[in-house]
Amino acid sequence: MIGASTCVSVSVPGNSRVTLLEKCRTVHQVRQIHSHMIKTNLISHALSVSKLISVCSRTGELDYALSILLRIPNPTSSIFFRPLIKGFSESSSPFQAVMLYAHMIFSLEDLREIDISVPSVLRACGRSSAFREGNQIFCHILKTHLWFDPFVTNSLIRMWLELGEIELARSVFDRTPVRDLISWNSLITGYLRVGEIEPAREMFERMPERDLVSCNAMTDGYAKQGMYKLAEDIFLTMKVKDLVTWTTMISAHVLNQRPMKGLALFREMLSKGIRPDAPAIISVLSAIADLGFVEEGKWIHIYLSTNKIDRCSSFIGSALINMYSKCGQIENAYHVFRSISHQRNTGDWNSMISGFSIHGLVHEAIKLFLEMERTELKPDDITFLGLLSACNHGGLMNEGLSYLETMQVKYKILPKIQHYGCIVDLLGRSGHLEEALEIIYDMPMEPDVLIWKAILSASMKHNNIKIGQIAALRAMDLAPDDSSCYVLLSNLYAKLGWWDDVARVRTLMKKRGVRKIPGCSSIFVDGKVHEFLIGKAIDVESNQNILSMIEEMVSKLKMEGYEPDLNQVLLDLEDDEKGNHLALHSEKMAVAFGLLNTSHGIPIHIVKNLRICCDCHSFMKLVSKIYDRRIIIRDQNRFHHFENGYCSCKDHW
C-alpha cells in the first residue's frame, strides 16, 4: 500500500504492480516501481509499461514518460502514445504532442486506434500554431467516420479558432453533419473573442437551445462592446444564473460607467446566497473606486475579512489599494499595501505608487519606487506610468524626464503612448510647449487625442493661441464627437476675448451634434449619493437651503478677501452675472450641502466629473479655513485635500 511515506514496497505479485502504479502520487514512487520493473524484466510487459507511462503523464513527468516510450523497440499499440499526447497537448510544449501523433501513425498496425487521440492533437495544433499539421489532420477527418463524431468536429472548430482562422471554423460548423450545444457555444465564443459581435449575435439568435455558457458569453460580449442594455436583457431573461452570470453582469455595469448598478447587483447576489469569487470582488471594488465613496468599500473589506478571503491572491489586494486610493483614503490604502507587500506582487506596488500619484504625493511615490529597486522587485511599464504621473502632478519636470530615460536605458522598457502623454502634459503645464511638441514629433507612434488635448489645455493656461489652434484641429480630427476638444478651444478664444471665434466653435459643435458634458459633483451623505449640476441639485427636494448657504459662504469669504475670479466664466456676460454663475458651480453646491448635513469634524468628500476651476479651488481653500473643515475633492485628474486654507496640490494642477 502507498501511504504518506514516499517509499514503496514492491515485493508484491506481478499483476498487483499495475494497481500499485495507479495509486502512485509522487515521482519518487513511480521511479521506484520503474526500477523494480527493469530489474525483474517486467519492463517488457505491455500493460505494465503503458500504465507506467500513463501514471508519469498524470503526475506531470512527461519527459520521463517520453524517455520510457522511446526505449520501447516497436510500440505498435496506441496505449503507449495516448497518455503522452494528451499530457503534452495540455502542457507548455504542445507541439511535442503533434510530433508524437505523427510517430504513432507510423508505428501502429491498425490506424483505427488513433481515434481517441485526435481531439488531443487538434488541441495541440491550436495551442502551438501548427496550421499545416492541423490542416493535414482536418483532411484526414473529412475522409473518415471521424467527421460524424461531434467530439472530434467540436475540437476541430476550437482548433481553427485558436489558430485565428474564424472563417474555417465557421465552414466546419456549417458543414458538420452533427452539431450540439458545444458546437454553437464554441463558435459564438470565437466570434466574441475577436470582437465580431454581429456574427455572434446571429448565431446566438439561431441557436435551437441555449445554456448558461451561451448566455454568459453573449452577456460578456455585449458588455465589452458597450451594449450593456442588450447584456442586461439576456441577464433578466435567464431563469438559471450561476456565479459567472452574476460576475459577468456586475462587470458589465462597471465597464459601462454604471457603478451604482454594479454595486446593487453585487448586494443582490449576496442576498441569494452566492459566494463571490475574485473577479466579482475586483469588479465591485472597481465600481466603488469609480464612485469615490469609501463607506461601501469598507463594507467589502470587512466582508473579505469575515469570510476569510485571501487579499494576497487574484489581485484582490491591488484592487483594495486602488479602491481606498480613489476614495480619498490614502492612509488605508498604504495600510493594506504594507500588510501584503511581503508577497512581492508587482501589481500591489504599482497600485500604491499610482495611489500616491493621484494624491499628489510625488515624494512618497518616488520613495516607494526606490524601495522597490532595493528589494530587487523588477518594475514594469505600469510602474513607470505611475511614477511619471506622480512627477506630472508634482510639477517635477527634470525628474520626470530622468525616469523616462531610466525605464528605457536601465530596464529596457519601451515607453507606450501613455508614458509620452505624461511627459507631454508635464512639459506643457510647465510652460515648455515647444519641447512638448518635440516629444510628440519624435515619438515612434502617432499621438492620440489625449496628447493633443494636453497640449491644448497647456496652450490655454499659457495663452499660446498658435499652438492651441494646431492642437485643437488635430484633436477634433481624431475625436470629432469629443466635446472637450471644442470646449477647450472655445475657452481659449473666450479667455482672449475673441467672442466671434467662440461663437464659430459653438456653431460647429451644434452642426456636428456635439453636446458639452455638464459639470457634476457628488457627495455621499446618510447612505445616499447626492448629485449636483451647476445651480441645481438633481435629487434634493429643495435648493433653497443650499442657495442660502452659498450666499452665507460667499459673504464670509469676501470678508477674508475673497474675490470671484471672473476670468473663469468664459461667457459673454456682465460682471454681476459672471459672479452669480461662479457661485453656483456644482462643487460649491455640493460643499454647501455637506456643511448643512454633516457633523463638524467629519471630512467632506466630493467627486467631480471635470477638472476643478481656479475660482472653485481658491473658494475651497478659504472654506476649509473659515469653517474649519477638511474638504477632499476628486476631480477628473487628481485629488485635492483642502485644510486650514491650503491645498495638497500646492496650486499645481
N, C-alpha and C positions, 0 to 999 in steps of 0.2 A: 504493500500500500504506500501511496505517496501522501505524506502528511505535511507538517510545517517545515520539516527538515529539507535541506537541499540535496541530501544524499538519497540514492535509490538502491534498494536491494534488487538485484537482477537474477538471483538464483531461484527462478521460477520456471515452470514448464514453458516450452516454446510458444504454444498458442496464446498463452497469457500475456506475452510481451506486447501484442497488438493492443490489448486492453490497457496495459500499463502505459503504453505510449500515449493513448488518448487522454490519460489523466495527468500527463506532464504539464507543468505550469511555468517552468523555468528552463532557460537554455542549458544550464548545467545538468539538469535531469535528463534532457533529451540526449546530450552528448555522452552521458554515462551509458545509456542504453545503446546508443550507436556503437560505442567502443566494444561493448559486450557482444553485439551482433557481429562485428567484424571478427572478433576472437573465436566465436563459436560457429562461424561460416553461415550465420542466418542472413547475412547481407545479400545472399543470392535468392532469398525468399521474396518473391514479388510483392505479396501482400504486406509483409513487414516493411519493406523498403518504401512502398507507396505511402504507408501510414507515417513512416518516419519523415518523409518529405512533406506530407500534409501537416504534421504537427509543427515542424520547423517553420513552415509558411505561416501557420496560425499564430505562432509566438513572435513573428517578425524577423526570424532568422532566414531571410530569403536567400542571401548569398551562400549561407551554409547549406541550405536545401538544394540550391543550384549545383554546388560542388558535388553533392551526393548523386544528383541526376547525371552529371557529366561523367561520373565513374562507371555508370551502367553501360556495358558494352553494346547492347542492342535494345533500347527501350521501345518495344513495339506496342505498348498499350498507353492509352490516354490517361490512365490513372496516375502515371508518373508526372505528367505535364499539367493537368488541370489545376491543382492547388497553387502551383507556381505562377501560372498565367493569371489566375485570379488575384493572387497576392501582389504580383508586380503591377497589375493594372490599377491597383489602389495605392501604390507606393509612390515615392518621389522619383522612381526610374521606370515610368510606364512603358517606354519603348522596349525594354527588356522583355515584356510580355509579348510584344509583336514578334520579336525575334524567336522567342520560344515557340510561338504558334507556328511559325514557318518551319522550325526544326521538327515540331510534332507532325506536321503534314508529310514531311519527307520520311519520317520514321515509321508511321503507322501502316499496318497492313489493311485495316478496314477504316476508310475515311469517314464512315458514319459516326465514329467515336468523337469526332471534333465538335459535334453539335453543341454540347454543353458549354464549351469554351468560347463559342462565337460571341455572345454578349460581352464577355470579359475583354476579348481582344478588340472589339469595337470601342469599348470604353477606353482602352489603352491608346488606340489610334487617335481618338478625340483629344485625350489629355496630352499626347506627345506630338500633336500637329502632324501626324503621319497621314497626309492626304492620299498619297499614291497607294500605300498599303491598304488604307481604308477603302479606297475605290476598288481595289482588286477583290477584297472580301465582299464588297457590295455586289460585284458582278457574279461572284460565286453564289451568293444568296439568291439572286434573281433566277438562277438556273436550277435551284433545288427546292425541296419541300420546306426549307427554312423560311422562304418567302411567305408562307402561310402561318408562321409562328409569331404571334403578336409580341412575345417577349423579345424575339430577335429584331423584328421591324421597329419596335419602340427603341431598342438600343441603337439601331441604325439612324433613326431620327435624331436621337440625342448626340450621336457621333457627329453628324453633319452640323448640328447647332454648335457643338464645341469647336468645330473647325471654322465656324463663321460662315458656313455655306447654307444660309437660311432657305434659299430657293431650292436647293437639292433636298433639304429636309421636307419642304412643302411638297415637292414632287413625290417623295416616298410616301408621305401621308396620303396624298390624293390617289396614288396607285395601289397602295397596300390593300389586299382583299379583306383583312380583318383589322378593325380598329376598336380600341377600348378607351376608357377614361384617361389612361396614362398617355395614349397617343395624342389626344386632344390637349391635355394639360402640358405635355412636353412642347408642343408647337406654340401654344399660347405663351408659355414662359420664355421660349426662344425669341419670339417677336418682341416681347416686353423688354427682354434683356438688351436689345439693340435699339430700343425706343420707338419701335414701329407699332404705335398704338392702334391705328385703324385696322390693319390686318388681324391684330389680336382681338379687337372688338368684334370683327366679323366672325372669327372662329368661335368666340365666346357665345355670341347670339345664335350660332348654328348648332351648338352642342346639343345632342339628344338628351343628355342629362349632365348636371353639374354636381361637383362635390366641394368640400372645403378648400381643396388645393386650387381649383379653378377660380372660386370666388375670392380667395385670399390673394391670388396672383393678380387678378384684374383690379381689385381694390388698391393694391400697391402700385400697379402700373398707372392707373388713373391719377393717383395722388402725386406720383413723381412727375407727371405731365401737367400738374396744376389743375387737374379736372376733379377737384375734391367733391363736387356735388354728385358726379357720377359714382365716385367711390362710396359716398355716403348712401346713395340709392341702393347699391348692392348690399352694403352692410345692414341696412334697415330691413331688407327683404330676406336676409339669411335666418332660417329657423334654428340652425345649429351654429354656434360660434365657439371656436377654441381660443387658446391663448394667442396664437398667431393672428387670428382675426382681430382681436381687441388691440393688440400691439400695432398691427398694420394701420388700423383706423386712427389710433392715437397719433401715430407718426404722421399720418395724412393731414390731420388738423395742424400739427406743429409745422410741417413743411409748407403749408399754405397760410401761414400767419394767422392761425386761429387758436392761439394758446389756451384761451378760456375753455373752448370746446374740448380740446385735448385733455385738459385737467379734469373737466367734468366727466368725461368718458372714463378716465382712469379711476375716478371715485366709483363710478357705476360698476366697473369691472370688479373692483374690490368688494362691493356690496353683494355681488353674485358669487363670492367665494373663490374667485380665480386668483391664484397667487401670481404676481407679475414676475417676468424674467428680466434679465439685464437690459435687453433692448427696450422694454416697456418703461423701465425705471429711467433709463437715459433719455427717452423721449419726453417723459413728463418733467424731468429736471430741466430739459431744454425749453419746454413750454413755460415753466416758472421763470427761467432766466430771461426769456423774451418779455414776459410781463413785468419783471423787475421788482416784484414784491416778495419779500423773504418769508413771510408768515407760512405760506403753503410749502415753501422749501424746507423749513424747519420741521414741518409735519412729516414730510417724506423722509428726512434724515432720521427722525425718531422711529418711523416705520422700519427703516433698514436695520436700526439697532435692535428694536424689539423682536424682529423676525430673523435676527442673526444672518442677514445678507451681507456677504463679504464686500467691503468697499474697495478692496485691493484688486478685485477681479473684474474683467469685462468692461473696463473703462468707467465704472461707476464712480470711482474716486475722482477721476478727471472731471466727470460731469458735475459732481458735488462742488468741486473747487470753482468750476465755471459758473455754476448757479449762484453761489454765495458772492462771487466777484461781481456778477452782473446785477445782483440785487443790492449792491452797495455795502455788503458785509465783508470787506476785505480781510478783517481780522479773523472771522470764522473760516474764510477760505484758506488762510495761512495755517490755522489750527488743523484743518483737515489734511492739508498738504504735509505738515510735519508728522502727522500720525501714520502716513502711508509712504513717505519719501524713501524709507529704507528698502522699498520694493524695487527701486531703481527703474521705474517706468518713465521713459522719456515724456510720454503724454502728460503725466502729472506735473512734471517740471514745466512743460510748455504752458499748461493751463495756468500755473501760478505766475509765470513771467507775463503772460497776456493779461492776467488779472491786475498785476501791478501796473501794467501799461495803461489800461483804460482808466485807472485811478490817478494817473499822472505821477506815480511813484517810480520815477525813472531810475533813481539810485538804488532802490530796493531790487528792481528788475536786473540791473547790471550786477549787483552783488550776488544775486541768486545764480546768474549765468556763470560768474567766476567760480562759485561753489560747485556748480555742475562740472566745470572743467577740472577742478581739483579732485573731484571724486571719479574722474575718468569716465563719466557718462557722456556718450557722444551726442552732441546736439544735431538736430536735423533742420530742414528748411523752415519748419513751423517755429522752432526755437528762435531762429533769426528774424522771422516775421514779427514775433512778439517783441524782440529786442529793438528792432528798427522802429516799430510802432511806439515803443516807450521813448526812444530818443526823439521821435517826432513830437509826441505830446509834451516832452520836456524842453523842446527847442534846442537840443544838443546836436548841432549840425556836424561838428567835427567828429564827434563820437559815432554818429550815425554812418558817416562816410567810412570811418575806420572799420566798423563792424561789417559793412557791405564788402570791404576788401578781405576781412578775416574769413568770412564764410567761403569766399572763392579760393583764397590762397592757402589758408591753413586747413580747411575742412573739405575743399574740393566740391563744394555745393554750388551748383549753378543757380543764380537768382532767377526767380519767376517774376511775372509781371507785377505781383503784389509787393514784392520787395522793392522793385523800381518805383512803384507807386508811392511807397512810404518815403523814399528819398526825394522824389519829385515834390511831394507835399511839404516835406521838411525844408527843402531849399526855397520853394515858393513862398511859404509863410514867413521865412526868414528874410525875404526881400531879394533873394538871389534868383530871379526869374530867368535870366539868360542862362545861368548854369543849369537850372532845371530843364530848360529846353534842350540843352546839350545832352543831358542824360537821356531824354526822350529820343533824340535823333540817333544816339549811339546804341540804343537798346537792340538786342538781337531779335526782338519781336515787335509787332505793331502795337502802338499804345491803344488802350481801351478807353471807354467813355469816362471811367473813374479818374484816369490820369489827366485827361483834358479838363474835367470838372475841377480837379485840384488846381490846375493852372488858372482856370477861370476865376475860382474863388480867391486865389492869391492875387490875381490882377485887380480884382475889386478892392481887396484890402490895401493894395499899394497904388491904386488909381492908375494902372497901366492899361489904357484903353486899347493900344495897338495889339499887345499880346492877348488881352482879354477877348478881343473880337476873333482873333485866329483860333483860340481855344474853343470859343462858343460855336463857331462854324463846324469845327471838327467833331465836337461833342454832339451837336444836333444831327450831323450826318450819320454818326454811329448809333444814336438813340433818339430818333425823331419823336418818339412818344414820351420821352422822359421830361417831365415838366420842369425839373430843377435846372436843366440847361438853359431854358428860356428865362426862368425867373432870375438866375444869376446874371445873365446878360442884361435883362431889364433893370435889375438893381444897380448894375454898374453904370448904365446910362442915367438912371434916376439920381444916383449919388453925384454925378457931374452936372445934373440939371438939364439933361438932354431929353426933354419930355416928348418931343416928336418921335425920337428913336424908341422911347419907352412904348409909345402908342403903336409904333410899327411892329415891335416884338409881340405885343399883346394881340394885335390883329392876326399875326402869323399863327399864334397859338390857337386862336379861335378858328381860323381857316383849317388847321390840321386836327381840330378836335382835341387839343391837349388841355387838360384841366390842372390847375395848380393844386398841389396837395395842401390842405389846410393844416395849420399848426394845431396839435392836440396834446394836452398834458393830462396825465392820470395820477391819481393818488389813492392809496388803499387805506380805508378807514372803516372800522367796525365790521370787518369781514367782507367788505364790498369795494370794488374798484369804481371810482367816480372819475368821469372824464369831462374835460373842458375844452371848448373851442374858443376862439377869440370873442370875448364879450358875452359868452353864454355857457351854461352847464348843460351837458347832454341829458343827465339823468337825475338832476336835483330839482325838487319841486319848485323852489323859488330862488331866483338870482338875487333878490333884493338884499338879503343879509350879506351876501358875498360882495355885492357892489358897494354897500355901506362900509364894509371892512376895508375895501380897496381905497375908498376915499379917506378913511382914517389913516391908513398906512401912508398914502401919498402926502397927507398933511404932516404927519410926524417926520417923515423922511426929509421933507423940504425944510423943516426946522433944523435939520442936521446938515443942510447944504445940498441936498439932492436937487438936481435939475434934469428934467427929462431930456434924453439925447434925441432931439427931433430929427437928426440925420438918419436915424434908424427907420423912420417912416418914409418909405420910398414911394410915396403917393403925392400927387399934386394937390395938396390941401393947405388950408390956413394953419398957422401955428397952434391955435386952440384946438382945432380938430385933430391935429397930429398928436397933441398931448393926450387927448381923450382916447385916441386909437392905441397909443402906447400903454395906457393904464389898464387896458382890457386884454393884453396878451394872455394866452392860455395859462402859462406858468404862474402869472400873477394871480389869476383866478384860483388856481389850484392851491397856492400857498395861503391865500386868504381863507379858503375852505379849511385847510389844515390848521391854521391858527384858531379858527372858530370851533373845530371839532376834535382836537387832540389836547391832551393834558400838557401842561408846562413841563419841560424836561425831556419829553419824547421827541426824537428827531422827526422831521417832516421829510418823507421820501416822495419825490416826484419823478415821473418818467415822461420825457417829451420826445415826440417823433422827429423833430427837426433840431437844428443847431440853435442854442440859446443866443439871443441877440445881445449886443453890448449894453443896451439900456437895462434889460432884464437882469443881466449879470451884475451891474452896479447896484440895481434895486435890491437884489437878494443879499448882497454883502451888507447893505445898511439894515435890512430887515433882521438879519441874523444878529446884528449888534444891538439894535434898539429893542427888539422883542426877546433878546437873549435865548434864541432858539437855533439849534443846529439844523441846517437845511441841506439835504442831499438831492441833487438833480442829476439824472442821467439823460443827457441829450443824445443826438444822433451819433456823436463821435466818442464821447467820454463822460466821466463823472466829474461833477463839481461839488466839493464839500465846502459849504459856507459856514463859517463860525467866527463870531466876535468881529465881524467886519472884514474878514479875509476869505479868499477862496484858495483851495488847494492847487488850482491850476496856475496860480501866480500871474493871472491875466494873460496866459499864453494858451489860446485855444482856437 
